[in-house]
């Protein structure tokens, strides 16, 4: 019961802190504000403003790409499930040493076996390539969107408020 309460509280906290920064889709996908930047300075200022303004939406994009990458890389999904599931099962069902004939099997032996099988399996799944794919795809999408969307009128007022404070 206590775990369920903590999960609910964590989700509420996440919603209040992270998801409150999400901009509505009508604003995020406003095709009327799309234009090619005149020069590199304009693109840089747009990227600077839009990455702060749409940070919640961009975080959602990165999370979606990460979920997509893991779900489409079956070997990575199997390796992660094997390692996490094995770790949980060893903690739950084998906290004490078990005697098999003359051999005593401890948690250390089970963890060693788990990692001897799991780490090469994880290596074959190429998690580093997946991480770089997520970084590259996120960078292209976020920097492309941020440089093409013109900041709204509120960006001018944000600059004025920043100077008066």
C-alpha angles and dihedrals in degrees: 000000000000092000092052090051091051091049091051092048091048091051091049090049091048091050093049096046107032107020094046087071093060114116118217117266091242089062096039093050097037101146092187089071095052114113138145112259114246095226144346093277091056091047091049093050091047091050091048094051099038096048089058095040096047097031093124092051092047090050089053090051092052091047091049092050091049092051090047092049093050094045094050094046098072095181091053090048091050093046093050092046090048094051098041094040092046092050091050093046093049091050093047104040105024110042091134132048116271125213118223107180105296094346126088115206115203132185088259091059091048093049090048091053091046093053095042088059100030102048096055089044089052091047091054090052089063101225091175091059089049091051091050090048090053091048093047096045091046092049093050094047097042098042091043093051094041094051096045100046114082112225114251126246089269089070090068091053091047089058091050093048090050092055096048096050 
